Amino acid sequence: MNLFRSGEHIGRWLAGREPGATIPVGKLSELARAWYEDRLSPDWRPHTRDGNQAILDRLGLAGDLWRLPD
Amino acid sequence: MNEGDLALRNLTYARFVELGRAPTAAEVAAVGGRSRAEVTAGWERLHAEHALVLDLAAGEIRMAHPFAGVPTAYRVQAAGRWWYGNCAWDAFGICAALHEDGRIETSCPDCGEPLRIAVRDQRPDDESLLFHCLVPAARWWDDIVFS
């Protein structure tokens, strides 16, 4: 789960491996906020699988790569 | 997760932030009213529930997402300290968890060029960068360190 300068750099780094998912860093920051903003709250409770999937879905992260295991 | 383990998890995270690094079992035991063995046993249950990631051989915290217990390629300056994130996602996650602006330092895995990102109001100052996730979500926890 890395940051790259561009899609060209991702392609070179993959070196023939099957690509995963690529999103803009702005979308990543939205994902990180939704995923982690409660992490240090004294009221924190474990996220459920469905709750986490809802975060991904709400951000438009669709497709098999973003599908959490049942 | 029972209430006792939830309290241990919250205490462990609180100590992580206070210390600026992963606490040892002894450091959590010293403030948690538990023995070191009880802390370790609780951490192992939290590890099984993916609430922490332990180095099981060493009995130490490897990850308390988004914080890394060991040096990584993602350094984050926030809240007056340097932290390590487990990955790019977690680097932003540190700013989100702390509710702080910050600065992320890493390098492009392809060319090695330094990447420095300021995070203000949870947004990056450079929107041109791309994030790549190689492993499907269904397999993240097969090997969370690699993922």
Backbone of each chain as ProteinMPNN parsed JSONL, in Angstrom:
{"seq_chain_A": "MNLFRSGEHIGRWLAGREPGATIPVGKLSELARAWYEDRLSPDWRPHTRDGNQAILDRLGLAGDLWRLPD", "coords_chain_A": {"N_chain_A": [[0.867, -1.187, 0.0], [1.254, 1.653, -1.214], [2.583, 4.956, -1.983], [2.925, 6.634, -5.072], [4.68, 8.424, -7.676], [3.408, 8.617, -10.141], [1.168, 6.995, -12.533], [2.773, 5.758, -14.393], [5.059, 5.174, -12.937], [3.986, 3.321, -11.153], [3.387, 1.216, -12.902], [5.974, 0.459, -13.749], [7.04, -0.376, -11.316], [5.427, -2.558, -10.722], [6.308, -4.456, -12.507], [5.338, -6.453, -14.262], [3.657, -7.862, -12.609], [0.274, -8.621, -11.577], [-1.83, -5.829, -11.586], [-3.103, -4.003, -8.724], [-5.366, -1.957, -7.109], [-5.672, 1.459, -7.984], [-5.789, 4.679, -6.643], [-6.439, 8.23, -6.386], [-4.382, 10.329, -4.287], [-5.826, 12.107, -2.769], [-8.275, 10.83, -2.447], [-7.383, 8.707, -0.933], [-6.747, 10.038, 1.442], [-9.277, 10.719, 2.331], [-10.291, 8.184, 2.793], [-8.575, 7.282, 4.833], [-9.256, 9.031, 6.874], [-11.973, 8.394, 7.386], [-11.647, 5.761, 8.176], [-9.989, 5.778, 10.385], [-10.487, 7.894, 12.19], [-11.76, 7.617, 14.635], [-10.061, 6.134, 16.172], [-8.569, 6.642, 18.48], [-10.405, 7.36, 20.296], [-11.978, 7.347, 23.496], [-14.372, 6.106, 23.456], [-14.219, 4.205, 21.537], [-15.159, 1.424, 19.592], [-14.859, -1.892, 18.272], [-14.714, -1.91, 14.744], [-17.222, -3.175, 12.616], [-17.335, -5.741, 10.087], [-19.254, -5.089, 8.148], [-19.585, -2.395, 8.645], [-17.068, -1.37, 7.976], [-17.024, -2.085, 5.275], [-19.036, -0.445, 4.387], [-17.843, 2.037, 4.587], [-15.901, 1.867, 2.548], [-17.594, 1.51, 0.347], [-19.078, 3.878, 0.397], [-17.183, 5.711, -0.328], [-16.874, 5.144, -2.909], [-15.247, 3.062, -3.605], [-15.151, 0.543, -5.363], [-15.63, -2.815, -6.663], [-13.912, -6.008, -6.906], [-11.434, -5.892, -5.599], [-11.775, -4.22, -3.445], [-13.49, -5.554, -1.808], [-14.357, -6.735, 1.247], [-13.673, -9.702, 3.208], [-16.305, -12.078, 3.816]], "CA_chain_A": [[0.0, 0.0, 0.0], [2.288, 2.666, -1.353], [2.377, 6.168, -2.774], [3.788, 6.715, -6.254], [4.662, 9.717, -8.361], [2.466, 8.592, -11.269], [0.81, 5.667, -13.004], [3.941, 5.185, -15.074], [5.933, 4.614, -11.892], [3.33, 2.104, -10.641], [3.577, 0.172, -13.903], [7.355, -0.036, -13.694], [7.229, -1.069, -10.041], [4.732, -3.843, -10.772], [7.225, -5.356, -13.233], [4.63, -7.594, -14.82], [2.669, -8.43, -11.682], [-1.111, -8.18, -11.761], [-2.067, -4.596, -10.817], [-4.189, -3.957, -7.75], [-6.223, -0.788, -7.332], [-4.994, 2.751, -7.882], [-6.692, 5.801, -6.376], [-5.715, 9.477, -6.113], [-4.009, 10.484, -2.879], [-6.922, 12.802, -2.089], [-9.251, 9.801, -2.045], [-6.756, 7.973, 0.173], [-6.87, 10.81, 2.68], [-10.679, 10.56, 2.776], [-10.407, 6.824, 3.326], [-7.868, 7.213, 6.114], [-10.037, 9.769, 7.885], [-13.164, 7.614, 7.747], [-11.239, 4.477, 8.767], [-9.172, 5.908, 11.6], [-10.68, 9.096, 13.014], [-12.246, 7.249, 15.972], [-9.175, 5.092, 16.685], [-8.068, 6.977, 19.813], [-11.52, 7.794, 21.134], [-12.276, 6.436, 24.616], [-15.626, 5.399, 23.141], [-13.98, 3.336, 20.382], [-15.602, 0.037, 19.567], [-14.36, -2.512, 17.044], [-15.519, -1.758, 13.535], [-17.721, -4.426, 12.05], [-17.026, -5.942, 8.673], [-20.206, -4.334, 7.325], [-19.29, -0.974, 8.819], [-15.894, -1.052, 7.153], [-17.395, -2.161, 3.86], [-19.845, 0.742, 4.091], [-16.89, 3.137, 4.354], [-15.338, 1.689, 1.202], [-18.666, 1.73, -0.64], [-19.45, 5.304, 0.399], [-16.129, 6.453, -1.023], [-16.852, 4.735, -4.313], [-14.187, 2.073, -3.817], [-15.945, -0.605, -5.795], [-14.892, -3.877, -7.341], [-13.485, -7.133, -6.072], [-10.274, -5.596, -4.764], [-12.217, -3.52, -2.227], [-14.541, -6.35, -1.156], [-13.853, -7.387, 2.454], [-14.15, -11.092, 3.308], [-17.534, -12.279, 4.604]], "C_chain_A": [[0.898, 1.229, 0.0], [1.827, 3.877, -2.157], [3.394, 6.203, -3.908], [3.651, 8.088, -6.901], [3.628, 9.745, -9.477], [2.126, 7.149, -11.617], [1.954, 4.978, -13.719], [4.877, 4.524, -14.057], [5.318, 3.341, -11.308], [3.569, 0.946, -11.61], [4.978, -0.414, -13.873], [7.591, -0.863, -12.432], [6.562, -2.454, -10.053], [5.567, -4.89, -11.517], [6.527, -6.633, -13.691], [3.645, -8.252, -13.878], [1.282, -7.883, -12.001], [-1.34, -6.892, -10.953], [-3.18, -4.787, -9.793], [-5.108, -2.802, -8.092], [-5.408, 0.48, -7.136], [-6.035, 3.833, -7.647], [-5.858, 7.063, -6.142], [-5.447, 9.633, -4.615], [-5.091, 11.243, -2.101], [-7.991, 11.835, -1.618], [-8.692, 8.973, -0.889], [-6.906, 8.731, 1.486], [-8.307, 10.743, 3.223], [-10.878, 9.193, 3.412], [-9.759, 6.726, 4.702], [-8.659, 7.914, 7.216], [-11.234, 8.944, 8.346], [-12.783, 6.35, 8.524], [-10.682, 4.66, 10.165], [-9.547, 7.047, 12.543], [-11.181, 8.776, 14.426], [-11.245, 6.385, 16.745], [-8.68, 5.373, 18.104], [-9.177, 7.453, 20.748], [-11.713, 6.823, 22.292], [-13.561, 5.646, 24.391], [-15.457, 4.431, 21.974], [-14.561, 1.945, 20.607], [-15.094, -0.582, 18.277], [-15.294, -2.25, 15.869], [-16.005, -3.132, 13.081], [-17.279, -4.539, 10.592], [-17.961, -5.09, 7.817], [-19.972, -2.832, 7.454], [-18.102, -0.542, 7.988], [-16.219, -1.101, 5.669], [-18.208, -0.935, 3.458], [-18.945, 1.954, 3.848], [-16.344, 3.049, 2.937], [-16.388, 2.006, 0.133], [-19.001, 3.216, -0.753], [-18.432, 6.141, -0.363], [-15.99, 6.031, -2.489], [-15.754, 3.738, -4.627], [-14.871, 0.741, -4.108], [-15.053, -1.649, -6.451], [-14.366, -4.901, -6.354], [-12.336, -6.765, -5.143], [-10.677, -4.968, -3.437], [-13.307, -4.287, -1.484], [-13.938, -7.105, 0.024], [-14.395, -8.809, 2.551], [-15.392, -11.186, 4.179], [-17.23, -13.044, 5.885]], "O_chain_A": [[1.252, 1.77, 1.047], [0.842, 3.833, -2.892], [4.561, 5.852, -3.732], [2.668, 8.804, -6.709], [3.03, 10.789, -9.736], [2.709, 6.208, -11.077], [2.089, 3.756, -13.657], [5.414, 3.444, -14.304], [6.036, 2.389, -11.001], [3.91, -0.162, -11.197], [5.154, -1.629, -13.959], [8.248, -1.903, -12.466], [7.079, -3.402, -9.462], [5.526, -6.074, -11.184], [7.047, -7.738, -13.532], [2.871, -9.113, -14.297], [1.139, -6.825, -12.613], [-1.07, -6.87, -9.752], [-4.074, -5.615, -9.967], [-5.575, -2.68, -9.224], [-4.566, 0.565, -6.242], [-7.04, 3.904, -8.355], [-4.697, 6.972, -5.743], [-6.201, 9.126, -3.785], [-5.246, 11.035, -0.898], [-8.547, 11.99, -0.531], [-9.426, 8.584, 0.019], [-7.164, 8.127, 2.527], [-8.514, 10.715, 4.436], [-11.547, 9.061, 4.437], [-10.334, 6.152, 5.626], [-8.719, 7.439, 8.35], [-11.482, 8.809, 9.544], [-13.511, 5.923, 9.42], [-10.874, 3.809, 11.033], [-8.959, 7.15, 13.62], [-11.033, 9.603, 15.326], [-11.543, 5.947, 17.856], [-8.401, 4.437, 18.854], [-8.907, 7.896, 21.864], [-11.624, 5.61, 22.103], [-13.805, 4.64, 25.056], [-16.443, 3.891, 21.472], [-14.454, 1.379, 21.695], [-14.915, 0.124, 17.284], [-16.514, -2.358, 15.993], [-15.276, -4.121, 13.161], [-16.902, -3.552, 9.96], [-17.517, -4.442, 6.87], [-20.14, -2.086, 6.489], [-18.119, 0.522, 7.368], [-15.752, -0.265, 4.895], [-18.091, -0.443, 2.336], [-19.247, 2.797, 3.004], [-16.325, 4.042, 2.21], [-16.102, 2.682, -0.855], [-19.183, 3.744, -1.85], [-18.777, 7.156, -0.969], [-15.107, 6.501, -3.206], [-15.368, 3.581, -5.785], [-15.126, -0.065, -3.212], [-13.885, -1.4, -6.752], [-14.374, -4.691, -5.141], [-12.264, -7.266, -4.021], [-10.005, -5.159, -2.423], [-13.978, -3.723, -0.619], [-13.114, -8.001, -0.159], [-15.472, -9.092, 2.026], [-15.521, -10.46, 5.165], [-18.136, -13.308, 6.676]]}, "seq_chain_B": "MNEGDLALRNLTYARFVELGRAPTAAEVAAVGGRSRAEVTAGWERLHAEHALVLDLAAGEIRMAHPFAGVPTAYRVQAAGRWWYGNCAWDAFGICAALHEDGRIETSCPDCGEPLRIAVRDQRPDDESLLFHCLVPAARWWDDIVFS", "coords_chain_B": {"N_chain_B": [[-15.235, -8.832, 21.596], [-14.408, -8.54, 24.934], [-15.202, -6.43, 27.822], [-12.975, -6.086, 29.441], [-10.798, -6.635, 27.759], [-11.226, -4.662, 25.896], [-10.747, -2.395, 27.436], [-8.04, -2.811, 27.966], [-7.019, -2.643, 25.384], [-7.621, 0.066, 24.799], [-6.074, 1.342, 26.736], [-3.543, 0.541, 25.933], [-3.306, 1.803, 23.429], [-3.453, 4.438, 24.319], [-1.106, 4.629, 25.836], [0.733, 4.238, 23.802], [0.476, 6.611, 22.347], [1.195, 8.464, 24.304], [3.859, 7.79, 24.793], [4.974, 7.901, 22.29], [5.76, 5.754, 20.86], [5.628, 2.144, 20.499], [4.354, 0.671, 23.413], [5.883, -1.401, 25.927], [4.938, -4.61, 27.32], [5.389, -4.525, 30.021], [5.339, -1.791, 30.516], [2.671, -1.173, 30.074], [1.477, -2.791, 31.946], [2.344, -1.538, 34.254], [0.722, 0.673, 34.586], [-1.787, -0.259, 34.373], [-2.986, -1.921, 36.257], [-2.666, -4.604, 35.943], [-0.903, -7.728, 35.685], [2.268, -8.296, 34.042], [2.12, -10.678, 32.601], [-0.626, -10.947, 32.324], [-1.185, -8.765, 30.696], [0.184, -9.519, 28.378], [-1.201, -11.856, 27.692], [-3.713, -10.762, 27.203], [-3.104, -9.081, 25.034], [-2.541, -11.031, 23.15], [-5.061, -12.085, 22.706], [-6.269, -9.81, 21.605], [-4.726, -9.555, 19.316], [-5.579, -11.846, 17.954], [-8.094, -11.01, 17.318], [-7.604, -9.055, 15.522], [-7.214, -6.509, 16.513], [-4.849, -5.571, 17.387], [-1.494, -6.022, 16.213], [0.808, -8.39, 16.874], [4.294, -9.084, 17.303], [4.753, -12.198, 17.59], [6.766, -13.884, 18.442], [8.468, -12.237, 19.858], [6.738, -11.059, 21.595], [5.954, -8.449, 21.413], [4.502, -5.3, 20.32], [3.734, -5.054, 16.975], [2.158, -3.702, 15.198], [-0.187, -1.159, 15.779], [-2.67, -0.281, 14.456], [-3.329, 2.964, 13.19], [-0.616, 3.11, 13.692], [2.815, 2.145, 13.514], [4.896, -0.225, 15.113], [7.503, -0.48, 14.587], [10.313, 0.851, 12.704], [9.448, 2.194, 9.504], [8.863, 2.773, 5.968], [7.298, 4.984, 5.957], [7.234, 7.899, 7.384], [5.867, 10.091, 9.764], [5.189, 13.322, 10.8], [3.596, 14.704, 13.444], [1.56, 16.285, 15.895], [3.76, 17.18, 17.331], [5.658, 15.174, 17.255], [7.579, 12.505, 15.758], [6.326, 9.755, 13.947], [5.785, 6.349, 12.89], [4.076, 5.072, 10.117], [2.255, 2.166, 9.03], [1.892, 1.91, 6.336], [1.08, 3.77, 3.33], [-1.615, 4.448, 3.552], [-1.971, 4.237, 6.331], [-0.225, 6.229, 7.132], [-1.556, 8.632, 6.522], [-3.634, 7.976, 8.171], [-2.599, 8.288, 10.737], [-2.544, 11.07, 11.134], [-5.288, 11.414, 11.007], [-6.215, 9.883, 13.188], [-5.019, 11.209, 15.316], [-6.165, 13.635, 14.995], [-4.859, 15.825, 13.873], [-2.92, 18.189, 11.969], [-0.19, 17.406, 9.734], [2.94, 16.018, 8.539], [4.081, 14.003, 5.975], [6.667, 11.816, 5.152], [8.24, 10.009, 2.664], [9.227, 7.78, 0.016], [9.106, 7.35, -3.539], [8.327, 4.095, -4.466], [9.186, 3.103, -6.876], [11.135, 4.83, -8.176], [12.524, 5.966, -6.13], [12.571, 8.631, -5.513], [12.316, 11.295, -3.185], [9.269, 11.847, -1.394], [7.292, 14.296, -0.106], [4.672, 15.197, 1.858], [2.417, 17.548, 2.91], [-0.108, 17.579, 5.349], [-3.092, 19.037, 5.767], [-5.913, 19.881, 7.552], [-6.709, 17.293, 7.152], [-6.223, 16.811, 4.487], [-4.145, 16.23, 1.623], [-1.392, 18.259, 0.488], [-0.394, 17.932, -2.007], [-1.944, 16.843, -4.676], [-1.338, 15.253, -6.773], [-0.17, 12.781, -6.498], [-0.332, 9.156, -6.494], [-2.036, 6.379, -5.052], [-1.404, 3.002, -4.589], [-2.852, -0.139, -4.175], [-1.962, -3.308, -3.739], [-2.768, -5.855, -2.828], [-5.778, -7.704, -2.647], [-8.685, -6.772, -0.682], [-9.894, -8.915, 0.545], [-7.823, -10.513, 1.242], [-6.144, -9.153, 2.913], [-5.621, -9.68, 5.64], [-4.42, -12.109, 5.528], [-1.703, -11.883, 5.435], [-0.806, -9.477, 7.085], [1.351, -7.783, 7.489], [2.764, -7.81, 5.066], [0.702, -6.892, 3.374]], "CA_chain_B": [[-14.23, -8.307, 22.521], [-15.043, -8.236, 26.217], [-14.898, -5.088, 28.332], [-11.612, -6.071, 29.944], [-9.868, -6.534, 26.632], [-11.427, -3.333, 25.308], [-10.013, -1.449, 28.292], [-6.603, -3.035, 27.726], [-6.732, -2.077, 24.054], [-7.626, 1.531, 24.879], [-4.916, 1.725, 27.528], [-2.353, 0.316, 25.102], [-3.242, 2.902, 22.458], [-3.149, 5.677, 25.042], [0.325, 4.603, 26.164], [1.461, 4.411, 22.539], [0.487, 8.036, 22.008], [1.968, 9.172, 25.334], [5.289, 7.479, 24.664], [5.436, 8.133, 20.922], [6.258, 4.464, 20.364], [4.883, 1.013, 21.058], [4.721, 0.356, 24.798], [6.136, -2.807, 26.271], [3.93, -5.181, 28.221], [5.683, -4.045, 31.373], [4.898, -0.381, 30.612], [1.212, -1.16, 30.184], [1.156, -3.398, 33.239], [2.669, -0.602, 35.334], [-0.346, 1.664, 34.771], [-3.081, -0.856, 34.065], [-3.526, -2.791, 37.292], [-2.559, -5.993, 35.486], [0.47, -8.219, 35.642], [2.825, -8.352, 32.691], [1.589, -11.878, 31.942], [-2.023, -10.676, 31.956], [-1.154, -7.877, 29.53], [0.592, -10.313, 27.207], [-2.314, -12.747, 27.323], [-4.748, -9.911, 26.591], [-2.621, -8.675, 23.705], [-2.676, -12.175, 22.228], [-6.481, -12.142, 22.301], [-6.502, -8.668, 20.701], [-4.071, -9.94, 18.062], [-6.461, -12.804, 17.277], [-9.268, -10.264, 16.842], [-7.098, -8.024, 14.605], [-7.228, -5.194, 17.15], [-3.423, -5.26, 17.448], [-0.671, -7.041, 15.554], [1.987, -8.662, 17.695], [5.407, -9.959, 16.944], [4.441, -13.229, 18.574], [8.003, -14.446, 18.992], [9.049, -11.286, 20.808], [5.707, -10.587, 22.52], [5.911, -6.989, 21.315], [3.527, -4.779, 19.362], [4.254, -4.782, 15.631], [1.268, -2.691, 14.634], [-1.421, -0.743, 16.429], [-3.091, 0.551, 13.319], [-2.432, 3.13, 12.05], [0.772, 3.279, 14.123], [3.722, 1.009, 13.409], [5.78, -0.379, 16.264], [8.887, -0.583, 14.083], [10.543, 1.819, 11.619], [8.919, 1.843, 8.184], [9.144, 3.758, 4.916], [6.346, 6.091, 6.068], [7.438, 8.694, 8.598], [4.834, 11.11, 9.898], [5.375, 14.288, 11.873], [2.292, 15.22, 13.875], [1.436, 16.467, 17.34], [5.047, 17.437, 17.954], [6.495, 13.975, 17.289], [7.662, 11.655, 14.573], [5.711, 8.43, 14.084], [5.867, 5.515, 11.702], [2.851, 4.42, 9.66], [2.506, 0.85, 8.431], [1.79, 2.032, 4.879], [0.626, 5.114, 2.974], [-2.955, 4.6, 4.152], [-1.813, 4.48, 7.756], [0.438, 7.52, 7.338], [-2.664, 9.589, 6.64], [-4.434, 7.561, 9.319], [-2.035, 8.847, 11.972], [-3.093, 12.429, 11.255], [-6.727, 11.296, 11.272], [-6.424, 9.386, 14.549], [-4.594, 12.25, 16.256], [-6.907, 14.86, 14.655], [-3.804, 16.836, 13.762], [-2.182, 18.363, 10.727], [1.077, 16.696, 9.824], [3.816, 15.948, 7.368], [4.451, 12.621, 5.659], [7.889, 11.687, 4.364], [8.485, 8.666, 2.152], [9.827, 7.878, -1.309], [8.423, 6.559, -4.566], [8.948, 2.762, -4.485], [9.774, 2.83, -8.191], [12.351, 5.58, -8.519], [13.229, 6.369, -4.92], [12.548, 10.085, -5.295], [11.603, 11.633, -1.941], [7.924, 12.412, -1.463], [6.964, 14.979, 1.14], [3.282, 15.634, 1.746], [1.834, 18.226, 4.07], [-1.509, 17.234, 5.559], [-3.783, 20.119, 6.46], [-7.341, 19.563, 7.626], [-6.821, 15.9, 6.678], [-6.068, 16.769, 3.035], [-2.756, 16.39, 1.182], [-1.147, 19.484, -0.278], [-0.038, 17.526, -3.365], [-3.004, 15.916, -5.102], [-0.924, 14.556, -7.992], [0.346, 11.446, -6.201], [-1.275, 8.043, -6.599], [-1.936, 5.289, -4.077], [-1.664, 1.693, -5.194], [-3.089, -1.241, -3.242], [-1.678, -4.506, -4.542], [-3.432, -7.057, -2.314], [-7.235, -7.529, -2.469], [-9.146, -6.64, 0.705], [-10.241, -10.237, 1.089], [-6.596, -11.218, 1.665], [-5.276, -8.269, 3.704], [-5.216, -10.261, 6.924], [-3.632, -13.342, 5.346], [-0.344, -11.47, 5.811], [-1.054, -8.036, 7.231], [2.609, -7.04, 7.38], [3.013, -7.631, 3.629], [-0.378, -6.07, 2.798]], "C_chain_B": [[-14.908, -7.958, 23.85], [-14.539, -6.886, 26.766], [-13.466, -4.993, 28.865], [-10.586, -5.922, 28.838], [-10.012, -5.182, 25.929], [-10.669, -2.277, 26.12], [-8.511, -1.585, 28.09], [-6.196, -2.453, 26.375], [-6.659, -0.556, 24.119], [-6.423, 2.04, 25.677], [-3.63, 1.594, 26.707], [-2.203, 1.437, 24.072], [-2.88, 4.219, 23.158], [-1.669, 5.743, 25.399], [1.172, 4.802, 24.913], [1.579, 5.896, 22.221], [1.3, 8.823, 23.04], [3.471, 9.004, 25.124], [5.846, 7.847, 23.289], [6.045, 6.889, 20.3], [5.412, 3.368, 21.002], [5.309, 0.766, 22.507], [5.069, -1.121, 24.941], [5.011, -3.295, 27.173], [4.148, -4.677, 29.648], [5.197, -2.602, 31.558], [3.388, -0.274, 30.706], [0.791, -1.743, 31.533], [1.34, -2.397, 34.378], [1.552, 0.397, 35.597], [-1.727, 1.032, 34.661], [-3.659, -1.767, 35.121], [-3.537, -4.254, 36.885], [-1.099, -6.413, 35.598], [0.954, -8.19, 34.192], [2.262, -9.554, 31.918], [0.142, -11.66, 31.503], [-2.09, -9.745, 30.752], [-0.816, -8.674, 28.272], [-0.533, -11.23, 26.748], [-3.448, -11.954, 26.665], [-4.353, -9.455, 25.21], [-2.78, -9.819, 22.696], [-4.132, -12.345, 21.792], [-6.799, -11.004, 21.333], [-5.87, -8.923, 19.331], [-4.992, -10.886, 17.265], [-7.692, -12.119, 16.694], [-8.89, -9.12, 15.901], [-7.195, -6.622, 15.188], [-5.819, -4.681, 17.41], [-2.716, -6.301, 16.586], [0.605, -7.188, 16.369], [3.08, -9.331, 16.891], [5.341, -11.077, 17.979], [5.698, -13.822, 19.207], [8.572, -13.545, 20.078], [8.04, -10.84, 21.862], [5.572, -9.084, 22.524], [4.916, -6.556, 20.244], [4.222, -4.461, 18.043], [3.442, -3.669, 14.969], [0.132, -2.411, 15.622], [-2.014, 0.254, 15.437], [-3.733, 1.863, 13.763], [-0.94, 3.211, 12.424], [1.566, 1.988, 13.911], [4.617, 0.971, 14.642], [7.239, -0.478, 15.881], [9.072, 0.469, 12.994], [10.032, 1.287, 10.275], [9.313, 2.939, 7.19], [8.235, 4.978, 5.014], [6.512, 6.799, 7.409], [6.419, 9.829, 8.609], [5.191, 12.023, 11.067], [4.008, 14.876, 12.21], [2.289, 15.31, 15.391], [2.798, 16.549, 18.026], [5.983, 16.255, 18.009], [6.609, 13.379, 15.901], [7.09, 10.285, 14.899], [6.052, 7.623, 12.83], [4.481, 4.951, 11.393], [3.195, 3.097, 8.989], [2.537, 0.889, 6.91], [1.308, 3.456, 4.594], [-0.741, 5.415, 3.591], [-2.817, 4.969, 5.625], [-1.078, 5.785, 8.053], [-0.611, 8.632, 7.442], [-3.531, 9.266, 7.861], [-3.902, 8.099, 10.636], [-2.543, 10.274, 12.183], [-4.579, 12.372, 11.6], [-6.98, 10.864, 12.715], [-6.088, 10.45, 15.591], [-5.408, 13.535, 16.097], [-5.951, 16.047, 14.603], [-3.375, 16.992, 12.306], [-0.85, 17.629, 10.853], [1.868, 16.768, 8.548], [4.252, 14.501, 7.194], [5.712, 12.65, 4.808], [8.071, 10.233, 3.961], [9.213, 8.824, 0.825], [9.048, 6.997, -2.268], [9.091, 5.181, -4.629], [9.578, 2.402, -5.82], [11.122, 3.518, -8.352], [13.133, 6.052, -7.304], [13.232, 7.859, -4.655], [11.788, 10.403, -4.006], [10.224, 12.232, -2.221], [7.625, 13.021, -0.102], [5.582, 15.592, 0.979], [2.881, 16.33, 3.031], [0.356, 17.852, 4.143], [-2.147, 18.356, 6.379], [-5.282, 19.857, 6.398], [-7.625, 18.217, 6.956], [-6.764, 15.791, 5.157], [-4.591, 16.922, 2.676], [-2.585, 17.679, 0.396], [-0.763, 19.173, -1.724], [-1.021, 16.451, -3.81], [-2.58, 15.073, -6.299], [-0.478, 13.115, -7.743], [-0.755, 10.395, -6.293], [-0.975, 7.003, -5.531], [-2.255, 3.992, -4.79], [-1.765, 0.633, -4.113], [-2.977, -2.537, -4.031], [-2.537, -5.699, -4.134], [-4.93, -6.798, -2.159], [-7.636, -7.521, -0.996], [-9.433, -7.991, 1.343], [-9.012, -10.963, 1.633], [-5.683, -10.348, 2.527], [-4.759, -8.959, 4.955], [-4.57, -11.625, 6.765], [-2.186, -13.082, 5.752], [-0.367, -9.947, 5.927], [0.229, -7.233, 7.131], [2.928, -6.802, 5.906], [1.971, -6.706, 3.017], [-0.087, -4.594, 3.011]], "O_chain_B": [[-15.861, -7.18, 23.884], [-13.592, -6.295, 26.248], [-12.824, -3.949, 28.754], [-9.62, -5.17, 28.969], [-9.033, -4.629, 25.428], [-10.034, -1.384, 25.559], [-7.793, -0.586, 28.048], [-5.137, -1.837, 26.255], [-5.743, 0.048, 23.561], [-5.827, 3.057, 25.324], [-2.743, 2.444, 26.787], [-1.106, 1.957, 23.868], [-2.093, 5.01, 22.64], [-1.047, 6.799, 25.279], [2.211, 5.461, 24.961], [2.655, 6.379, 21.867], [2.02, 9.754, 22.677], [4.244, 9.952, 25.261], [7.046, 8.076, 23.142], [6.773, 6.979, 19.311], [4.607, 3.611, 21.902], [6.502, 0.663, 22.791], [4.607, -1.967, 24.176], [4.238, -2.506, 27.715], [3.191, -4.437, 30.384], [4.704, -2.24, 32.627], [2.877, 0.635, 31.359], [-0.134, -1.247, 32.175], [0.583, -2.406, 35.349], [1.439, 0.917, 36.707], [-2.734, 1.717, 34.838], [-4.728, -2.34, 34.912], [-4.315, -5.049, 37.412], [-0.19, -5.584, 35.604], [0.166, -8.076, 33.253], [1.968, -9.452, 30.727], [-0.268, -12.13, 30.441], [-2.948, -9.909, 29.885], [-1.458, -8.517, 27.233], [-0.785, -11.362, 25.55], [-4.061, -12.41, 25.7], [-5.183, -9.441, 24.3], [-3.112, -9.591, 21.533], [-4.404, -12.706, 20.647], [-7.515, -11.205, 20.352], [-6.433, -8.541, 18.305], [-5.153, -10.733, 16.054], [-8.263, -12.581, 15.705], [-9.74, -8.314, 15.523], [-7.252, -5.646, 14.44], [-5.622, -3.486, 17.63], [-3.289, -7.344, 16.271], [1.376, -6.242, 16.53], [2.819, -10.05, 15.926], [5.814, -10.922, 19.105], [5.686, -14.213, 20.374], [9.091, -14.021, 21.088], [8.424, -10.305, 22.902], [5.131, -8.497, 23.512], [4.538, -7.342, 19.375], [5.183, -3.692, 18.005], [3.985, -2.812, 14.272], [-0.429, -3.33, 16.217], [-1.867, 1.468, 15.58], [-4.602, 1.857, 14.635], [-0.096, 3.365, 11.541], [1.051, 0.887, 14.105], [5.04, 2.01, 15.149], [8.113, -0.55, 16.744], [8.089, 0.932, 12.416], [10.165, 0.105, 9.959], [10.003, 3.897, 7.536], [8.385, 5.917, 4.232], [5.994, 6.352, 8.432], [6.15, 10.445, 7.578], [5.461, 11.559, 12.175], [3.35, 15.472, 11.357], [2.93, 14.515, 16.079], [2.977, 16.062, 19.142], [6.991, 16.293, 18.715], [5.84, 13.703, 14.996], [7.331, 9.727, 15.97], [6.545, 8.165, 11.841], [3.799, 4.425, 12.272], [4.288, 2.929, 8.448], [3.128, 0.02, 6.268], [1.147, 4.254, 5.518], [-0.978, 6.515, 4.089], [-3.466, 5.899, 6.105], [-1.283, 6.383, 9.109], [-0.553, 9.468, 8.343], [-4.086, 10.161, 8.498], [-4.677, 8.343, 11.56], [-2.928, 10.639, 13.294], [-5.072, 13.18, 12.387], [-7.854, 11.413, 13.387], [-6.769, 10.582, 16.608], [-5.353, 14.419, 16.952], [-6.189, 17.103, 15.189], [-3.455, 16.052, 11.516], [-0.435, 17.273, 11.956], [1.516, 17.48, 7.607], [4.726, 13.859, 8.131], [5.807, 13.422, 3.854], [8.058, 9.336, 4.804], [9.757, 9.891, 0.541], [8.413, 6.023, -1.864], [10.303, 5.102, -4.827], [10.41, 1.498, -5.893], [12.129, 2.868, -8.631], [14.277, 6.49, -7.431], [13.828, 8.313, -3.678], [10.724, 9.835, -3.765], [10.043, 13.014, -3.155], [7.696, 12.345, 0.924], [5.349, 16.402, 0.081], [2.995, 15.76, 4.116], [-0.338, 17.814, 3.128], [-1.783, 18.588, 7.532], [-5.844, 19.639, 5.325], [-8.643, 18.037, 6.288], [-7.206, 14.79, 4.594], [-3.864, 17.657, 3.343], [-3.508, 18.137, -0.276], [-0.802, 20.06, -2.576], [-0.943, 15.301, -3.378], [-3.366, 14.266, -6.795], [-0.415, 12.316, -8.677], [-1.943, 10.701, -6.186], [0.176, 6.779, -5.157], [-3.252, 3.892, -5.505], [-0.894, 0.514, -3.251], [-3.809, -2.822, -4.892], [-2.983, -6.466, -4.987], [-5.318, -5.774, -1.596], [-7.006, -8.18, -0.168], [-9.234, -8.176, 2.543], [-9.142, -11.919, 2.398], [-4.566, -10.755, 2.843], [-3.581, -8.833, 5.291], [-4.203, -12.247, 7.762], [-1.528, -13.943, 6.335], [0.001, -9.23, 4.997], [0.182, -6.076, 6.712], [3.324, -5.697, 5.536], [2.314, -5.827, 2.226], [-0.876, -3.744, 2.599]]}, "name": "protein", "num_of_chains": 2, "seq": "MNLFRSGEHIGRWLAGREPGATIPVGKLSELARAWYEDRLSPDWRPHTRDGNQAILDRLGLAGDLWRLPDMNEGDLALRNLTYARFVELGRAPTAAEVAAVGGRSRAEVTAGWERLHAEHALVLDLAAGEIRMAHPFAGVPTAYRVQAAGRWWYGNCAWDAFGICAALHEDGRIETSCPDCGEPLRIAVRDQRPDDESLLFHCLVPAARWWDDIVFS"}
